[in-house]
Amino acid sequence: MAKTIRDPRIRISRRIKKDKVFKVKVKFDHPSFTGLGIVDAETKPVFSRAIPVSFIRNMFVYYGDQLVSRFRMSSAIADDPLFTFKLKAIQEAPIKVVFVDNQGKKWEASKKIKFKN
């Protein structure tokens, strides 16, 4: 895997009001490989595991200290995915997103929620 994996990035609105629903966007530059490919194209074309499998397995979303959502993925996920979901603004606390790939490596990002009047 030659591509450098950058930390995830979170985007939220600057105008979040208490008890209102707001949108969260999370971009993660992570390649996804099923591992399948042609192993020996010259003698007998065989479609098999040619490269190591690499993909995002889980995404955990925390609002404050509470786990509010968990996304479980498979090797069918696209390269560099963009996730969008909504949350209700119940407190001024950080939103933290944790990604875990199929090899157990972790990446995380967080952004503080502040209310605007």
C-alpha positions as a Markdown table, in Angstrom:
| # | Residue | x | y | z |
|---|---|---|---|---|
| 1 | Met | 0.0 | 0.0 | 0.0 |
| 2 | Ala | 1.9 | 3.0 | -1.3 |
| 3 | Lys | -0.7 | 5.7 | -0.6 |
| 4 | Thr | -0.2 | 7.8 | 2.6 |
| 5 | Ile | -3.2 | 7.6 | 4.9 |
| 6 | Arg | -4.1 | 11.0 | 6.2 |
| 7 | Asp | -6.0 | 11.6 | 9.4 |
| 8 | Pro | -9.8 | 11.9 | 9.0 |
| 9 | Arg | -11.3 | 15.4 | 8.8 |
| 10 | Ile | -14.7 | 16.5 | 10.3 |
| 11 | Arg | -16.8 | 19.4 | 8.9 |
| 12 | Ile | -19.8 | 20.8 | 10.8 |
| 13 | Ser | -21.8 | 24.0 | 10.6 |
| 14 | Arg | -20.7 | 27.0 | 12.5 |
| 15 | Arg | -24.3 | 27.9 | 13.4 |
| 16 | Ile | -25.5 | 25.0 | 15.6 |
| 17 | Lys | -28.4 | 25.7 | 17.9 |
| 18 | Lys | -29.3 | 23.8 | 21.0 |
| 19 | Asp | -31.8 | 21.0 | 20.5 |
| 20 | Lys | -31.6 | 21.3 | 16.7 |
| 21 | Val | -30.4 | 18.7 | 14.3 |
| 22 | Phe | -27.1 | 19.4 | 12.5 |
| 23 | Lys | -25.1 | 17.6 | 9.8 |
| 24 | Val | -21.7 | 16.1 | 10.2 |
| 25 | Lys | -19.4 | 15.3 | 7.3 |
| 26 | Val | -16.3 | 13.1 | 7.8 |
| 27 | Lys | -13.7 | 12.6 | 5.0 |
| 28 | Phe | -11.1 | 9.9 | 5.4 |
| 29 | Asp | -8.4 | 9.4 | 2.8 |
| 30 | His | -8.0 | 5.6 | 3.1 |
| 31 | Pro | -7.5 | 3.2 | 0.2 |
| 32 | Ser | -9.6 | 0.1 | 0.0 |
| 33 | Phe | -8.4 | -3.1 | -1.5 |
| 34 | Thr | -10.4 | -6.3 | -1.8 |
| 35 | Gly | -7.1 | -8.1 | -2.5 |
| 36 | Leu | -8.5 | -9.8 | -5.5 |
| 37 | Gly | -6.7 | -9.7 | -8.8 |
| 38 | Ile | -5.2 | -11.9 | -11.5 |
| 39 | Val | -2.3 | -13.9 | -10.0 |
| 40 | Asp | -0.8 | -15.5 | -13.1 |
| 41 | Ala | -2.0 | -13.9 | -16.3 |
| 42 | Glu | 0.5 | -15.7 | -18.6 |
| 43 | Thr | 0.1 | -19.4 | -18.0 |
| 44 | Lys | -3.4 | -19.7 | -16.5 |
| 45 | Pro | -5.4 | -16.6 | -15.6 |
| 46 | Val | -6.6 | -17.1 | -12.1 |
| 47 | Phe | -8.6 | -14.5 | -10.2 |
| 48 | Ser | -7.4 | -14.8 | -6.6 |
| 49 | Arg | -5.9 | -12.9 | -3.6 |
| 50 | Ala | -3.1 | -11.1 | -5.3 |
| 51 | Ile | -2.4 | -8.3 | -2.8 |
| 52 | Pro | -3.2 | -7.9 | 0.9 |
| 53 | Val | -6.7 | -6.9 | 1.9 |
| 54 | Ser | -7.0 | -3.4 | 3.3 |
| 55 | Phe | -10.3 | -1.5 | 4.2 |
| 56 | Ile | -12.0 | 0.4 | 6.9 |
| 57 | Arg | -13.8 | -2.1 | 9.2 |
| 58 | Asn | -15.5 | 0.2 | 11.7 |
| 59 | Met | -16.4 | 3.8 | 12.3 |
| 60 | Phe | -17.4 | 4.9 | 15.9 |
| 61 | Val | -19.0 | 8.2 | 16.5 |
| 62 | Tyr | -18.9 | 9.7 | 20.0 |
| 63 | Tyr | -20.8 | 12.8 | 21.2 |
| 64 | Gly | -19.2 | 13.9 | 24.4 |
| 65 | Asp | -18.3 | 10.6 | 26.2 |
| 66 | Gln | -21.2 | 8.7 | 24.7 |
| 67 | Leu | -21.0 | 6.3 | 21.8 |
| 68 | Val | -23.9 | 7.5 | 19.5 |
| 69 | Ser | -23.3 | 5.4 | 16.4 |
| 70 | Arg | -21.3 | 2.6 | 15.0 |
| 71 | Phe | -20.8 | 1.9 | 11.3 |
| 72 | Arg | -19.6 | -1.5 | 10.2 |
| 73 | Met | -18.2 | -1.9 | 6.7 |
| 74 | Ser | -16.8 | -4.5 | 4.4 |
| 75 | Ser | -14.1 | -4.6 | 1.7 |
| 76 | Ala | -16.7 | -3.2 | -0.8 |
| 77 | Ile | -16.3 | 0.3 | 0.7 |
| 78 | Ala | -14.9 | 2.9 | -1.8 |
| 79 | Asp | -11.5 | 4.5 | -1.6 |
| 80 | Asp | -11.4 | 7.8 | 0.4 |
| 81 | Pro | -15.0 | 7.7 | 1.6 |
| 82 | Leu | -17.1 | 10.7 | 2.7 |
| 83 | Phe | -19.6 | 9.9 | 5.4 |
| 84 | Thr | -22.5 | 12.2 | 6.2 |
| 85 | Phe | -24.9 | 11.8 | 9.1 |
| 86 | Lys | -27.0 | 14.0 | 11.4 |
| 87 | Leu | -27.0 | 14.5 | 15.2 |
| 88 | Lys | -29.2 | 16.4 | 17.6 |
| 89 | Ala | -27.3 | 19.2 | 19.4 |
| 90 | Ile | -28.0 | 18.4 | 23.1 |
| 91 | Gln | -24.8 | 19.6 | 24.7 |
| 92 | Glu | -21.7 | 21.6 | 24.0 |
| 93 | Ala | -19.2 | 18.7 | 23.7 |
| 94 | Pro | -16.8 | 17.3 | 21.2 |
| 95 | Ile | -17.8 | 15.0 | 18.3 |
| 96 | Lys | -15.1 | 12.3 | 18.0 |
| 97 | Val | -14.9 | 9.9 | 15.1 |
| 98 | Val | -12.7 | 6.8 | 15.4 |
| 99 | Phe | -11.9 | 4.6 | 12.4 |
| 100 | Val | -10.5 | 1.1 | 12.7 |
| 101 | Asp | -9.3 | -0.8 | 9.7 |
| 102 | Asn | -9.3 | -4.6 | 9.1 |
| 103 | Gln | -5.7 | -4.8 | 10.5 |
| 104 | Gly | -6.6 | -3.1 | 13.8 |
| 105 | Lys | -5.0 | 0.3 | 13.0 |
| 106 | Lys | -6.8 | 3.3 | 14.4 |
| 107 | Trp | -7.3 | 6.9 | 13.3 |
| 108 | Glu | -9.4 | 9.6 | 14.9 |
| 109 | Ala | -10.6 | 13.2 | 14.6 |
| 110 | Ser | -12.7 | 15.4 | 16.8 |
| 111 | Lys | -14.4 | 18.8 | 16.7 |
| 112 | Lys | -15.9 | 20.8 | 19.5 |
| 113 | Ile | -19.6 | 21.7 | 19.3 |
| 114 | Lys | -20.4 | 25.3 | 20.4 |
| 115 | Phe | -23.9 | 26.7 | 20.3 |
| 116 | Lys | -24.8 | 29.9 | 18.4 |
| 117 | Asn | -27.8 | 32.1 | 19.4 |
